Amino acid sequence: MRQPRAWQRMLSGRRLDLLDPTPVDIEVEDIAHGLAFVARWNGQTRGDWPYSVAEHSLLVEAIFARANPGVGARWQLAALLHDAPEYVIGDMISPVKAAIGPDYGVLDERLTAAVHLRFGLPSALPVPIKKAIKAADKVSAWLEAVQIAGFAVAEADQLFGKPDALVVRGLEIRLRPPAEVRAAFVLRHGELLAACAA
């Protein structure tokens, strides 16, 4: 019996094997394009454009840098790429991930390792960096919840934790067309790669 196809063809022409991804098949333009068209919150957000994973990734990187002054560009790059696997596996809300079980996590880890290696990061991040990125991710979720997903502040505080007022000061979610977000993601990725090489 023939095995089901496990690869996806990217717009770059690369064929990414989802079960055995290799860094050589990963391009930032594919990541940016995919993430710019994947909606967070299953699309249940206010506004004329979906709030994309690319936009979320840019916000998480900004929060991570604010919350960790002086952190190296390499770890900011890791924050920007924290949801990169979703360019091929999509964004699932936490309740769905829990229902699927550990298989989703295994697939996510394989893809994350390949993405990290492609851009000069360790396949597995140091635990303190991973925790700091997760903390920034939760702050982003809080902002998204109260600004565009219809949550009351008290409910967001309960689900995501109350964020540090200094970290979130002045941060406002602005929905943009996918092409604009895609370009912003590629630009920021390039800036961080250049800073890592400097």
N, C-alpha and C positions, 0 to 999 in steps of 0.2 A: 504494500500500500504506500502511495506517495505521501511524503510529509507535507503538511501545509506550509505555504510560503511564510517566512518569518522576516522578510526584509521589506523596507519601504523605499521607493525611489524618491529622491529629493529633487527640488527644482535645479540644484547645482549639477544634477546628473549622478550624484553619489547614490549608492545603494547601501542603506544602513540596515545591518542585521540586528534586529531588536533583541535576539537571544544571545548574540555574541558580537556586540558592537566593538569596533576598533576605532582608535583616534583618527586614523587616516580617512575615514568616511564621514568626518564631522566638519562642517563649515559654519562659521558664525552667521553668514547670510541665511542659511537654512534655519538655524536656530531662531534668529530674529524674525524671519518671515512667519515661521510656525507659531511662535509665541505671540506675535502681534495679532494673530487670528484666533487665538484660543481665549475664550471668555472665562474670567473668574466668576465665582458665585453662580455658576451655571447660567450666566447671563442675567441673573435677577438683580440688576443694578439700575439706578436712575440714570437718565441721560440718553442722548441720541446715538451714542456709540457704546459698544460693549467695553467693559473695563478688562483689558487684556492682561495676560500673564507677563508680556513684555513690559507694560506700564508698571505692573506690580514689581517686577524685578528691578526696574530703575528706582522705584521708591524704596525698596528694601536696601539696595546698595547705598542710597543717600542716608537712610536712617542708621544703617550700620556704621557709616563713616562719622555721623554726628555723635553716636553713642560711644564710639571708640576713637577719640581724637588721636591722631598720629599713627593710626594703624596703616600698615603697608598696602601699597597698590595691589599687591598679589592677593591679599585677603579681600580687598574691595572687589576684585575681579571674581573671586569665589562667591561673594555675596550676589553680584550681578547674575551669575550663572547658577544660583541655587535651585532654580526650577527648570533649568535647561532641558531635562528629559521630557518635559511636558510638550516640547515641540513635536514629538512623535507619539507620546502616549496620552496626551491631553491632560486637562486639569480635572481631577475628581475632588469633590468636596469630601471633607473628613469622614462623614458618616458612610459614604460609599467605599472609601478606602478600608474602613474598619470591617465592612461587610465582605469585601473581597478577601481580606486576610493577608498573610505574609507574602503571597506571590507578587503582589503589586510592588511591595518594598524591594524584593529581590531584583525585579526588572528595573526599577528606579535606580538602585545602587549600581547595577552594571552600566547603565547609560551614563550616570553621573561620573563614574570612574573614567570612562572613555572620554567624556567631555573635558574633565580635569586634565587628563594626560595630553589631550590635543592642544591645550592652551598653557602648558607648563606648570600646572598645579599638581600637588600630590593626589593620587587616586582617592585616598581617604584623607579628609582634613583633620588637623589636630583638634582634639576634643574641645579646648577652650574657644577656638575659632568657630567650630560647628555650633556650639552653644550660643555664641554671640550673634551669629547669623540667624539662628532660630529665634532669638529674642527680638531681633529687628523684624523678622517675619511676623511675629505676633503683634508688634506695634503697628505694622502695616495693615494687618487684618483688622485691628481695632479701628484705625482710621477709615478703612474701606467700609467697615460695618456701619459706623455712625455717619459717614459723609455720603455714601452712595447706596448702601444696601438696606437701609430702612430700620436699623437697630437703634433702640434707645441706648443712651450712654451707660445706664446701669446694667443693661443686658450685655453690652459689649465688655464692660469691666468684669463681669462675672465669667464670661466665656474666654476672654483673651488676656485679662489682667489690665489694671489701670496703668497707662503709660506715663513715663516721666514727662511732665509738662514742658521741660526745656527741650527734650528730644523732638516733640511733635509741634512745637511752636512754629507757626507760619507755614506748616505743611498743608497744602490744599490739593486735593485730587482734582485734576482737570482731564476730562476725557478727550482723546484725540483720535483722528482717523487712523486705521491700522498702518497705512503707508508712512505716516509721520512718526508713529511710535517705533516702527521697524527701523527707520533711519536713525532715530535717537538712540536706539539700543546698539546698532552697529557703531555709531560714533563713539558712544561711551565705552564700548568694548575696546575699540581702537585706542582711545585715550589711556585706558588702564593698561593695555598691553605695552604701549610705549613707555608708560611710567615704570612698569615692571622691568623693562629692558634698560632703562636709564641708570 
